[in-house]
């Protein structure tokens, strides 16, 4: 997005994750902000054309506040794109985890258990309208490309929502 001329902000509460993001190609055109989503978003109302929230809401207990904030900063006519680990994966015992390459120590950030209806109701109650919603299931092709996914064959892995702000 930044390479196409957009003004892009990247937020995370973790200095380590921000450091990884800053190390990626093209990151010099992105403004990174350390911020905890539980305290609201540090942007003016209606200041963003697009808001993306990728693989983060599983770590947010209060979906209503998170969607209210994304709706607040998204301008009228803009959209919010959400991708998240599908709630069914939590039933499988799956959650985000990271391994420190230096120590080998595994870290599992706190997660919240949400149902699909929690996402839908939290989003639509803030005035966002569902433009697209899909659940992406692990199929044979994905399992062949990623052997770790084999154990989830037939299970929904990812939830994707595109929400319009009117």
Secondary structure, DSSP 8 states (H G I E B T S, - for coil): -TTTT--EEEEES-HHHHHHHHTSTTGGGEEEEE--GGG--SS-TT-EEEEEEES-GGG-S-HHHHHHHHHHHEEEEEEEEEEEE-HHHHHTT----EE-TTT--EE--------HHHHHHHHHTTTEEEEEEEEEE--HHHHHH-GGGGGGTTSEEEEEEEEEE-
